[in-house]
């Protein structure tokens, strides 16, 4: 990563936060407990920027400059929130069409999913502060520029995000091979959010609990699952087919 993509030092990072600069994530030295660092961590929490406490060796590998135990990574996009996006869509007379990435961490999968989302007319993709992908330069490149066009919401809590959507009249549809309902038998009409699970373990327990509907893609071979970006593409275009014109 190039130095111009990062901000170093406690004061510089604090000033960036106070100025409202978009930051992708912040690394702080795990062993530090100074008053200045405590104040910085509180300021980070108020802005809901992902915070990673790491060994000093991680920081030293990122840069040789005097980082004072903290490095902020500049964001390459503006993040939104569901509380902004959902009312806006309803005000425009649109049924929200949202994709939620539950525990997905692979940047290439993220970019591929975002590209399909943009092509399918998805209104926003939702990621999370912890254990989640973010919009990096690599993700932007993999998405073929889709992440510069597609709103990305970064939320603090999966459970809170799902409950907000349900309270807003959005139906939650989770993709899992454990479902007995094939995607072709399910309605994708109305306001919906399609939830795609992590590459290794699928949907989290929270998603399985909160989903209004669980669906599966039919598989006829011996391999028990699809790559998550491929599965997302299949489900999104099943939804587009089912919905007909979204205009």
Secondary structure, DSSP 8 states (H G I E B T S, - for coil): --GGGEEESHHHHHHHHHTT--EEEEEEETT---HHHHHHHHHHHHHT--EEEE-HHHHHHH-SS--TTEEEEE-SS-EE-HHHHHHHHHHTT---EEEEEES---HHHHHHHHHHHHHHT-SEEEEESSSS----HHHHHHTTTGGGTS-EEEES-HHHHHHHHHHTT-EEEEE-TT-SSBGGGS---SSEEEEEEBTTTBS-HHHHHH-SEEEB----SSS----HHHHHHHHHHHHHHHH----
